[in-house]
């Protein structure tokens, strides 16, 4: 069975190669070919998963060595894959949700003349993400990591004729390069510390390294995770990435790019377990981003950007859980999977709304769409109930476990983290209810566009609604299925480990508190947006609201601290170079040049001048000699 692992990557990689190099002759069938190869990868994943279920213990871990990539003395890099319970979870999520997004894209991109290329990029994205989660060493993981960055750049900027899309793609690419530097430094530190970067030797040898070295590696891994998973302080690219086609947003937010950071931290759990300072920083980053993204989501009128803030916040939950160590690793991944269902469904639902509203994204110009788009309304509504943690739906089970794990940290830290996660749950219920009410309830608010064309909202074609229905089933049932007999916990525990921690309150108390804050958030949003007409033009709002509309000034901060700071640093270096460095070099050269010019005058070619010089020199020597004898 291990021979099938490479085929998981080969299928979408073949699709990318054929679609991007095959030319226009494939325009009519390219979308079908790309979707078929994505589905083939999913089928292979299901076969491997079925085989894995028939085994137990260490027998569930498979390895496939293809060839030695860089075989030199003292340095060995292999193209080899590892399939265990953790990577299998990601394989099924990536290929399953990815295939549904491919099917959805057939209808969504129907009239785009570059559809073949779009599906080639989607296949490339799947292949890179699969390489990332199947690699058995950090260097090969880095190759997939960079492949994901390239594919995201190509897809975010797919409509490159729009300046905003081109700018967003460059922004995502550059911000992620900062995080990628962290991963490259971490790999270098691993090699100098352990002599290898393979998962097995590195993660089993943490006891042989100093805590300081492990802390440095952990912090660099966290920097990488912040870039890919849009966590503070490298979160600024995620909202702008909505300039890409909506299926791209669904793929990035649900199944691929933003999940990479959670995978990296969880896979490297042994390093963080041995470096408590780095682990604490992970928790702080997750907690801050959890609230940051939720607050931003409250103020956005663009439906996709509101969901982008939601993704930032939900990934913050996962990063926080991963920072809790064995208490939270399993629940971080469990929430990642359930989030993959309902967030993909929400983004595809947003795309369906845009499809019926002439690509309008401003929720203030929606209203009452439940009457015109019943399937979209129901599927989007189920995703909404799942993400706010409505009892019985997927988000209720996975997010509740993270909140319980936060309290189980124990002590003052546990109470603080528990309060932060509860506050995040309340804000989530508020901003998602706001999205739901402004889009599907109330009176219609749409108006003719600049050309006088008034939207005629209608339900999307089946190629778009069927994937939404399937994802809605996952949004409803996945969390409960995982929780029966703690099956998801038992599935991942052999890889991630698990600890119950020291919960100061019972699980029932936490569940009750979570439901209460969820109801309060929903009620507040309904009071503000459901009981009175929503103005088409957003009011000025409070200082916090205005700041949240500008992403809590993250771009302003980056501009002042990084861009302006970089400009001032560059000017200072140029000044030092011109004044000090060039001054010393040019001054030295000028001094020797001037001295040479003066000395040259002594060599004039006249014998009488040389005779006088010799006579003068001799006189000086005689006078000096007599003076020394006299003394």
C-alpha positions as CSV (number, residue, x, y, z in Angstrom):
1,X,0.0,0.0,0.0
2,X,2.9,2.4,0.7
3,X,3.5,2.5,-3.1
4,X,0.2,4.4,-3.5
5,X,1.4,7.3,-1.4
6,X,3.3,9.0,-4.2
7,X,0.2,8.7,-6.4
8,X,-1.7,11.0,-4.1
9,X,0.6,13.8,-5.2
10,X,1.2,12.5,-8.7
11,X,-2.4,12.7,-9.8
12,X,-3.0,16.5,-9.3
13,X,0.6,17.2,-10.2
14,X,0.0,15.5,-13.6
15,X,-3.1,17.5,-14.0
16,X,-1.2,20.8,-13.4
17,X,1.5,19.8,-15.9
18,X,-1.0,18.8,-18.6
19,X,-3.3,21.7,-18.2
20,X,-0.6,24.4,-18.0
21,X,1.5,23.0,-20.8
22,X,-1.1,21.5,-23.0
23,X,-2.3,24.7,-24.7
24,X,-5.7,25.8,-25.9
25,X,-6.5,22.4,-27.4
26,X,-7.5,21.4,-23.8
27,X,-9.8,24.4,-23.2
28,X,-13.0,22.4,-23.7
29,X,-12.0,19.5,-21.4
30,X,-9.5,21.0,-19.1
31,X,-11.9,21.6,-16.2
32,X,-13.1,18.0,-16.4
33,X,-9.6,16.7,-16.5
34,X,-8.5,18.8,-13.5
35,X,-11.6,17.7,-11.5
36,X,-11.1,14.0,-12.4
37,X,-7.5,14.0,-11.3
38,X,-8.4,15.7,-8.0
39,X,-11.1,13.1,-7.5
40,X,-8.6,10.3,-8.3
41,X,-6.3,11.6,-5.5
42,X,-9.3,11.5,-3.1
43,X,-10.1,7.9,-4.2
44,X,-6.5,6.8,-3.5
45,X,-6.7,8.5,-0.2
46,X,-9.9,6.6,0.7
47,X,-8.2,3.3,-0.3
48,X,-5.2,4.1,1.9
49,X,-7.5,5.2,4.8
50,X,-9.5,1.9,4.5
51,X,-6.3,-0.1,4.7
52,X,-5.1,2.0,7.7
53,X,-8.3,1.3,9.6
54,X,-7.6,-2.5,9.2
55,X,-4.3,-2.1,11.1
56,X,-3.4,-1.0,14.6
57,X,-0.6,0.7,16.5
58,X,2.6,1.3,14.6
59,X,1.3,-0.7,11.6
60,X,-0.8,2.4,10.7
61,X,2.3,4.4,9.8
62,X,3.5,3.9,6.2
63,X,6.8,5.1,4.6
64,X,7.7,5.3,0.9
65,X,11.3,6.2,-0.2
66,X,11.4,7.3,-3.8
67,X,15.1,8.3,-4.2
68,X,17.9,10.2,-2.6
69,X,17.6,13.9,-3.5
70,X,21.0,15.2,-2.3
71,X,23.3,12.3,-1.3
72,X,26.6,13.8,-0.2
73,X,29.0,13.1,2.7
74,X,27.5,14.4,5.9
75,X,24.3,15.6,4.2
76,X,21.4,13.3,3.2
77,X,18.2,14.7,1.7
78,X,15.6,12.2,0.5
79,X,12.4,12.3,-1.4
80,X,10.4,10.2,1.0
81,X,6.9,10.2,2.3
82,X,5.2,9.4,5.6
83,X,1.6,8.5,6.0
84,X,0.3,8.3,9.5
85,X,-3.0,9.3,11.2
86,X,-2.1,13.0,11.2
87,X,-1.1,13.2,7.6
88,X,-4.0,10.9,6.6
89,X,-6.5,13.4,8.2
90,X,-5.1,16.2,6.1
91,X,-5.0,14.0,2.9
92,X,-8.7,13.3,3.2
93,X,-9.5,16.9,4.0
94,X,-7.4,18.4,1.2
95,X,-8.5,16.0,-1.5
96,X,-12.1,15.7,-0.4
97,X,-12.9,19.4,0.0
98,X,-10.5,20.2,-2.8
99,X,-12.5,18.0,-5.2
100,X,-15.8,19.6,-4.2
101,X,-14.3,23.0,-4.9
102,X,-13.1,21.8,-8.3
103,X,-16.7,20.7,-9.1
104,X,-18.1,24.0,-7.8
105,X,-15.6,25.9,-10.0
106,X,-16.9,24.2,-13.2
107,X,-20.0,26.3,-12.9
108,X,-18.5,29.3,-11.2
109,X,-15.8,29.8,-13.8
110,X,-17.9,28.7,-16.8
111,X,-17.6,31.9,-18.7
112,X,-13.9,32.6,-17.9
113,X,-11.8,32.2,-21.0
114,X,-8.8,31.1,-18.9
115,X,-10.7,28.4,-17.1
116,X,-8.2,25.7,-18.1
117,X,-5.4,27.6,-16.6
118,X,-7.4,28.1,-13.4
119,X,-7.9,24.4,-13.0
120,X,-4.2,23.8,-13.6
121,X,-3.4,26.2,-10.7
122,X,-6.0,24.4,-8.5
123,X,-4.3,21.1,-9.2
124,X,-0.9,22.6,-8.5
125,X,-2.3,23.9,-5.2
126,X,-3.5,20.4,-4.2
127,X,-0.2,18.7,-5.2
128,X,1.9,21.2,-3.2
129,X,-0.3,20.9,-0.1
130,X,-0.2,17.1,-0.3
131,X,3.6,17.2,-0.6
132,X,3.7,19.4,2.5
133,X,1.7,17.0,4.7
134,X,3.1,13.8,3.3
135,X,6.8,14.7,3.5
136,X,8.8,12.7,6.0
137,X,11.4,15.5,6.6
138,X,11.4,19.2,7.0
139,X,13.4,20.0,3.8
140,X,10.8,18.2,1.6
141,X,8.1,19.8,3.6
142,X,9.7,23.1,2.8
143,X,9.4,22.3,-0.9
144,X,5.7,21.8,-0.5
145,X,5.5,24.9,1.7
146,X,7.0,27.0,-1.1
147,X,4.8,25.3,-3.7
148,X,1.7,26.4,-1.8
149,X,3.0,29.9,-1.7
150,X,3.5,29.9,-5.5
151,X,0.1,28.4,-6.2
152,X,-1.6,31.0,-3.8
153,X,0.2,33.8,-5.7
154,X,-1.0,32.5,-9.0
155,X,-4.6,32.0,-7.8
156,X,-5.0,35.2,-5.8
157,X,-3.8,37.2,-8.8
158,X,-5.7,35.1,-11.3
159,X,-7.7,38.1,-12.5
160,X,-4.5,40.1,-12.9
161,X,-6.2,42.6,-15.2
162,X,-7.6,44.1,-11.9
163,X,-4.9,46.1,-10.2
164,X,-6.3,45.2,-6.8
165,X,-5.9,41.5,-7.5
166,X,-2.3,41.9,-8.7
167,X,-1.5,43.9,-5.6
168,X,-3.1,41.4,-3.3
169,X,-1.1,38.5,-4.9
170,X,2.1,40.4,-4.4
171,X,1.2,41.2,-0.9
172,X,0.5,37.6,0.0
173,X,3.7,36.5,-1.6
174,X,5.9,39.0,0.1
175,X,4.3,38.6,3.6
176,X,4.7,34.9,3.3
177,X,8.3,35.2,2.4
178,X,8.9,36.6,5.9
179,X,7.4,33.5,7.4
180,X,9.3,31.3,5.0
181,X,12.6,32.7,6.3
182,X,11.6,31.4,9.7
183,X,11.1,27.9,8.4
184,X,14.4,28.0,6.5
185,X,16.3,29.1,9.6
186,X,14.5,26.5,11.7
187,X,15.7,23.8,9.3
188,X,19.2,25.1,9.4
189,X,19.2,25.0,13.2
190,X,17.8,21.5,13.2
191,X,20.6,20.3,11.0
192,X,23.3,21.9,13.1
193,X,21.7,20.6,16.3
194,X,20.7,17.0,15.3
195,X,22.7,16.4,12.1
196,X,19.4,15.8,10.2
197,X,16.0,17.2,9.4
198,X,14.0,14.0,9.1
199,X,11.0,14.0,11.4
200,X,11.9,10.7,13.2
201,X,15.4,11.5,14.3
202,X,14.7,15.2,15.1
203,X,11.5,14.7,17.1
204,X,12.9,11.7,19.0
205,X,16.2,13.5,19.9
206,X,14.8,16.7,21.5
207,X,16.2,15.5,24.9
208,X,19.7,15.8,23.5
209,X,19.4,19.5,22.7
210,X,19.5,22.5,25.0
211,X,16.2,24.3,25.8
212,X,17.6,27.5,24.3
213,X,18.2,25.8,21.0
214,X,14.8,24.2,21.0
215,X,13.2,27.5,21.9
216,X,14.9,29.2,18.9
217,X,13.7,26.4,16.6
218,X,10.2,26.6,18.0
219,X,10.0,30.4,17.5
220,X,11.2,30.1,13.9
221,X,8.6,27.4,13.2
222,X,6.0,29.7,14.8
223,X,7.1,32.6,12.5
224,X,6.6,30.3,9.5
225,X,3.1,29.3,10.8
226,X,2.1,32.9,11.3
227,X,2.9,33.6,7.6
228,X,1.0,30.7,6.1
229,X,-1.9,30.7,8.6
230,X,-2.3,34.5,8.7
231,X,-1.6,34.9,12.4
232,X,-0.5,38.1,14.2
233,X,1.8,39.8,13.1
234,X,1.8,38.3,9.6
235,X,-2.0,38.4,9.0
236,X,-2.3,41.4,6.8
237,X,-2.4,39.4,3.5
238,X,-5.5,37.3,4.2
239,X,-8.2,40.0,3.7
240,X,-6.7,41.2,0.4
241,X,-6.5,37.6,-0.8
242,X,-10.3,37.8,-1.4
243,X,-9.5,39.5,-4.7
244,X,-9.1,36.0,-6.2
245,X,-12.0,34.0,-7.5
246,X,-14.3,32.7,-4.7
247,X,-13.3,29.0,-5.1
248,X,-9.7,30.1,-4.4
249,X,-10.9,31.7,-1.1
250,X,-12.7,28.5,-0.2
251,X,-9.6,26.4,-1.0
252,X,-7.2,28.7,0.8
253,X,-9.3,29.1,3.9
254,X,-10.8,25.6,4.3
255,X,-8.4,22.9,3.0
256,X,-5.0,24.1,2.2
257,X,-2.9,27.2,2.9
258,X,-4.1,28.4,6.2
259,X,-4.1,24.9,7.7
260,X,-0.4,24.5,7.0
261,X,0.7,26.4,10.1
262,X,-1.5,24.3,12.4
263,X,-0.1,21.2,10.8
264,X,3.5,22.4,11.2
265,X,3.1,23.1,14.9
266,X,1.3,19.9,15.6
267,X,3.7,17.8,13.7
268,X,6.6,19.5,15.6
269,X,4.9,18.9,18.9
270,X,7.9,17.2,20.5
271,X,10.0,20.4,19.9
272,X,7.4,22.7,21.5
273,X,6.8,20.3,24.4
274,X,10.5,20.6,25.3
275,X,10.5,24.4,24.8
276,X,7.8,25.9,27.2
277,X,8.8,29.5,26.3
278,X,8.1,28.9,22.6
279,X,4.9,27.1,23.5
280,X,3.7,30.1,25.5
281,X,4.4,32.4,22.6
282,X,2.3,30.1,20.4
283,X,-0.6,30.4,22.9
284,X,-0.3,34.2,23.0
285,X,-0.3,34.5,19.2
286,X,-3.3,32.3,18.9
287,X,-5.3,34.2,21.6
288,X,-4.5,37.6,20.2
289,X,-5.3,36.5,16.6
290,X,-8.5,34.9,17.8
291,X,-9.8,38.2,19.0
292,X,-8.2,40.3,16.3
293,X,-9.9,38.4,13.5
294,X,-13.2,38.3,15.2
295,X,-13.2,42.1,15.8
296,X,-12.3,42.7,12.2
297,X,-15.1,40.4,11.0
298,X,-17.6,42.5,12.9
299,X,-17.0,45.6,10.8
300,X,-16.7,44.3,7.3
301,X,-19.5,44.9,4.8
302,X,-17.7,42.8,2.1
303,X,-19.1,39.3,2.6
304,X,-15.9,37.6,1.7
305,X,-13.7,39.8,3.9
306,X,-16.1,39.2,6.8
307,X,-15.5,35.5,6.3
308,X,-11.8,36.1,6.0
309,X,-11.8,37.7,9.4
310,X,-13.6,34.7,10.6
311,X,-11.0,32.4,9.2
312,X,-8.2,34.4,10.9
313,X,-10.1,34.0,14.2
314,X,-10.9,30.3,13.9
315,X,-7.3,29.5,12.9
316,X,-6.4,31.5,16.1
317,X,-8.4,29.0,18.1
318,X,-6.5,26.1,16.5
319,X,-3.1,27.8,17.1
320,X,-4.0,28.4,20.7
321,X,-5.0,24.8,21.1
322,X,-1.8,23.6,19.5
323,X,0.1,25.9,21.9
324,X,-1.5,24.0,24.8
325,X,0.6,21.0,23.9
326,X,-0.8,17.5,24.5
327,X,-3.9,19.0,26.1
328,X,-4.9,20.6,22.8
329,X,-3.2,19.0,19.8
330,X,-6.1,16.7,19.0
331,X,-8.7,19.3,19.4
332,X,-6.8,21.8,17.2
333,X,-6.9,19.2,14.3
334,X,-10.5,18.3,15.1
335,X,-11.6,21.9,14.8
336,X,-9.4,22.3,11.7
337,X,-11.4,19.4,10.0
338,X,-14.8,20.6,11.0
339,X,-13.8,24.2,10.1
340,X,-12.9,22.8,6.7
341,X,-16.5,21.7,6.1
342,X,-18.4,24.8,7.3
343,X,-15.9,27.4,6.1
344,X,-15.7,25.9,2.6
345,X,-19.5,25.8,2.6
346,X,-19.7,29.4,3.8
347,X,-17.3,30.6,1.1
348,X,-19.0,28.7,-1.6
349,X,-22.3,30.0,-0.4
350,X,-20.9,33.6,-0.6
351,X,-19.8,32.8,-4.2
352,X,-23.3,31.6,-4.9
353,X,-24.7,34.8,-3.6
354,X,-22.3,36.8,-5.7
355,X,-23.1,34.6,-8.8
356,X,-26.8,35.7,-8.4
357,X,-26.0,39.3,-7.6
358,X,-23.8,40.3,-10.5
359,X,-20.6,39.8,-8.4
360,X,-21.7,42.3,-5.8
361,X,-19.9,41.7,-2.5
362,X,-21.4,44.5,-0.3
363,X,-23.8,42.9,2.1
364,X,-25.6,46.3,2.5
365,X,-26.8,45.8,-1.0
366,X,-28.3,42.4,-0.4
367,X,-31.3,41.6,1.9
368,X,-34.1,39.1,1.6
369,X,-32.1,36.7,-0.6
370,X,-33.6,33.6,1.2
371,X,-36.6,33.9,-1.0
372,X,-34.6,33.8,-4.2
373,X,-31.8,31.4,-3.3
374,X,-33.3,28.7,-1.0
375,X,-30.6,26.1,-1.4
376,X,-27.9,28.7,-0.8
377,X,-29.8,30.0,2.2
378,X,-30.2,26.6,3.8
379,X,-26.6,25.4,3.2
380,X,-25.1,28.7,4.2
381,X,-27.4,28.8,7.3
382,X,-26.2,25.4,8.4
383,X,-22.6,26.5,8.0
384,X,-23.5,29.6,10.1
385,X,-25.0,27.5,12.8
386,X,-22.0,25.2,12.8
387,X,-19.4,28.0,13.1
388,X,-21.2,29.8,16.0
389,X,-21.3,26.5,18.0
390,X,-25.0,25.8,17.8
391,X,-25.6,22.7,20.0
392,X,-25.4,19.4,18.0
393,X,-23.6,20.8,15.0
394,X,-19.9,20.3,14.1
395,X,-18.5,23.5,15.5
396,X,-20.3,22.9,18.9
397,X,-18.2,19.8,19.4
398,X,-14.8,20.9,18.2
399,X,-14.7,24.5,19.5
400,X,-16.2,23.4,22.8
401,X,-13.2,21.0,23.2
402,X,-10.7,23.9,22.6
403,X,-12.5,26.0,25.2
404,X,-12.4,23.1,27.7
405,X,-8.7,22.6,26.9
406,X,-8.0,26.3,27.5
407,X,-9.5,26.0,31.0
408,X,-7.7,22.7,31.5
409,X,-4.3,24.5,31.2
410,X,-4.9,25.3,34.9
411,X,-4.0,28.2,37.2
412,X,-4.3,31.8,36.2
413,X,-3.2,31.1,32.7
414,X,-6.1,28.7,32.2
415,X,-8.7,31.1,33.5
416,X,-7.4,33.9,31.2
417,X,-7.3,31.6,28.1
418,X,-10.7,30.2,28.9
419,X,-12.1,33.8,29.2
420,X,-10.5,34.7,25.8
421,X,-12.0,31.7,24.1
422,X,-15.4,32.4,25.5
423,X,-15.2,36.0,24.4
424,X,-14.2,34.9,21.0
425,X,-17.2,32.5,20.8
426,X,-19.5,35.5,21.7
427,X,-18.0,37.7,19.0
428,X,-18.1,34.9,16.5
429,X,-21.9,34.5,17.1
430,X,-22.3,38.3,16.7
431,X,-20.5,38.8,13.4
432,X,-21.8,35.7,11.8
433,X,-25.3,36.5,12.7
434,X,-24.7,40.0,11.2
435,X,-23.6,38.3,8.0
436,X,-26.6,36.0,7.9
437,X,-29.1,38.8,8.7
438,X,-27.7,41.4,6.3
439,X,-27.6,38.8,3.4
440,X,-30.7,36.7,3.7
441,X,-33.2,38.6,5.9
442,X,-34.9,42.0,5.8
443,X,-36.0,43.8,2.7
444,X,-34.1,43.8,-0.5
445,X,-31.6,46.6,-0.8
446,X,-30.0,46.0,-4.2
447,X,-29.8,48.8,-6.7
448,X,-28.9,49.2,-10.4
449,X,-25.2,49.3,-11.1
450,X,-23.3,52.0,-12.9
451,X,-24.7,50.8,-16.2
452,X,-28.2,50.7,-15.0
453,X,-28.4,46.9,-14.7
454,X,-30.3,45.7,-11.7
455,X,-29.4,42.3,-10.2
456,X,-31.8,39.5,-10.6
457,X,-30.9,37.0,-7.8
458,X,-31.4,33.4,-8.7
459,X,-30.3,30.0,-7.5
460,X,-26.9,28.7,-8.7
461,X,-26.6,25.7,-11.1
462,X,-26.3,22.2,-9.6
463,X,-22.6,22.0,-10.2
464,X,-22.4,24.7,-7.5
465,X,-25.2,23.7,-5.2
466,X,-24.3,20.0,-4.9
467,X,-20.9,20.6,-3.4
468,X,-22.6,23.1,-1.0
469,X,-25.1,20.5,0.1
470,X,-22.4,17.9,0.7
471,X,-20.4,20.4,2.8
472,X,-23.5,21.3,4.7
473,X,-23.8,17.6,5.7
474,X,-20.3,17.8,7.0
475,X,-21.1,21.0,8.9
476,X,-24.0,19.2,10.6
477,X,-22.7,15.7,11.3
478,X,-18.8,15.6,11.3
479,X,-18.3,17.0,14.8
480,X,-20.8,14.6,16.4
481,X,-19.4,11.7,14.5
482,X,-15.9,12.5,15.7
483,X,-17.0,12.8,19.3
484,X,-18.8,9.4,19.6
485,X,-16.6,7.4,21.9
486,X,-13.9,10.0,21.5
487,X,-13.0,8.3,18.2
488,X,-11.1,11.3,16.8
489,X,-9.1,11.6,20.0
490,X,-8.2,7.9,19.8
491,X,-7.4,8.2,16.1
492,X,-4.8,10.9,16.6
493,X,-3.5,10.2,20.1
494,X,-0.8,7.7,18.9
495,X,0.8,10.5,16.9
496,X,0.1,13.7,18.9
497,X,-0.3,12.3,22.4
498,X,-3.0,13.6,24.8
499,X,-3.3,14.9,28.3
500,X,-6.5,15.9,30.1
501,X,-4.8,18.7,32.0
502,X,-6.2,20.2,35.2
503,X,-9.7,21.5,34.4
504,X,-10.9,23.8,37.2
505,X,-14.5,23.5,36.0
506,X,-16.6,20.6,34.6
507,X,-17.2,20.1,30.9
508,X,-20.9,20.7,31.5
509,X,-20.1,24.1,33.0
510,X,-18.0,25.0,30.0
511,X,-20.6,23.9,27.6
512,X,-23.3,25.9,29.4
513,X,-21.1,29.0,29.4
514,X,-20.4,28.5,25.7
515,X,-24.0,28.2,24.7
516,X,-24.9,31.3,26.9
517,X,-22.3,33.5,25.3
518,X,-23.3,32.2,21.8
519,X,-27.0,33.2,22.5
520,X,-25.9,36.6,23.7
521,X,-23.9,37.2,20.6
522,X,-26.8,36.2,18.3
523,X,-29.3,38.3,20.3
524,X,-27.1,41.4,20.1
525,X,-26.6,41.1,16.4
526,X,-30.3,40.5,15.8
527,X,-31.1,43.6,18.0
528,X,-28.7,45.7,16.0
529,X,-29.4,44.4,12.4
530,X,-32.5,42.4,12.4
531,X,-35.0,44.6,14.1
532,X,-34.5,47.7,12.0
533,X,-33.6,48.5,8.4
534,X,-30.0,48.2,7.4
535,X,-28.7,51.4,5.8
536,X,-27.2,51.0,2.3
537,X,-24.4,53.3,3.3
538,X,-22.5,52.3,6.4
539,X,-22.7,54.9,9.3
540,X,-19.4,56.5,10.5
541,X,-19.4,54.3,13.6
542,X,-17.2,54.4,16.7
543,X,-13.4,54.7,16.7
544,X,-13.1,51.0,17.2
545,X,-15.5,50.3,14.3
546,X,-13.6,52.6,11.9
547,X,-10.3,50.9,13.0
548,X,-11.8,47.5,12.4
549,X,-12.9,48.5,8.9
550,X,-9.3,49.2,8.3
551,X,-8.3,45.8,9.7
552,X,-7.4,47.4,13.1
553,X,-4.8,49.5,11.3
554,X,-2.5,46.5,10.5
555,X,-1.5,47.9,7.1
556,X,-0.9,51.3,8.7
557,X,1.3,49.7,11.3
558,X,3.2,47.7,8.7
559,X,3.6,50.9,6.6
560,X,4.9,53.0,9.4
561,X,7.1,50.4,11.1
562,X,8.3,48.2,8.2
563,X,7.9,50.3,5.0
564,X,8.8,53.7,6.4
565,X,11.3,52.1,8.8
566,X,12.9,50.3,5.9
567,X,13.1,53.5,3.9
568,X,14.8,55.4,6.8
569,X,17.1,52.5,7.4
570,X,18.0,52.4,3.7
571,X,18.6,56.1,3.6
572,X,20.8,55.9,6.7
573,X,22.9,53.1,5.2
574,X,23.3,55.1,2.0
575,X,24.4,58.1,4.0
576,X,26.9,56.1,5.9
577,X,28.1,54.5,2.7
578,X,28.6,57.8,0.9
579,X,29.9,59.8,3.9
580,X,31.9,57.3,6.0
581,X,32.8,54.4,3.8
582,X,33.3,56.3,0.6
583,X,34.8,59.2,2.6
584,X,37.5,57.0,4.1
585,X,38.3,55.3,0.8
586,X,38.2,58.4,-1.3
587,X,40.0,60.5,1.4
588,X,42.8,57.9,1.6
589,X,43.2,57.9,-2.1
590,X,43.2,61.7,-2.3
591,X,45.8,62.0,0.5
592,X,48.2,59.6,-1.3
593,X,47.5,61.4,-4.5
594,X,48.3,64.8,-3.1
595,X,51.5,63.5,-1.3
596,X,52.6,61.8,-4.6
597,X,52.1,65.1,-6.4
598,X,54.3,67.0,-4.0
599,X,57.0,64.3,-3.9
600,X,57.0,64.2,-7.7
601,X,58.3,67.8,-7.8
602,X,61.5,66.7,-6.2
603,X,62.3,64.6,-9.3
604,X,62.9,67.4,-11.8
605,X,65.8,66.0,-13.9
606,X,68.4,68.7,-13.1
607,X,71.8,67.4,-11.8
608,X,72.4,70.6,-9.8
609,X,69.2,70.0,-7.9
610,X,70.2,66.5,-7.1
611,X,73.7,67.7,-6.0
612,X,72.3,70.3,-3.7
613,X,69.9,67.6,-2.2
614,X,72.8,65.2,-1.7
615,X,74.9,68.0,-0.1
616,X,72.0,69.0,2.1
617,X,71.4,65.4,3.2
618,X,75.1,64.9,3.9
619,X,75.2,68.1,6.0
620,X,72.2,67.0,8.0
621,X,73.7,63.6,8.7
622,X,77.1,65.1,9.8
623,X,75.3,67.6,12.0
624,X,73.2,64.9,13.6
625,X,76.2,62.7,14.2
626,X,78.2,65.6,15.9
627,X,75.1,66.5,18.0
628,X,74.8,62.9,19.3
629,X,78.5,62.7,20.2
630,X,78.3,66.0,22.0
631,X,75.3,64.8,24.1
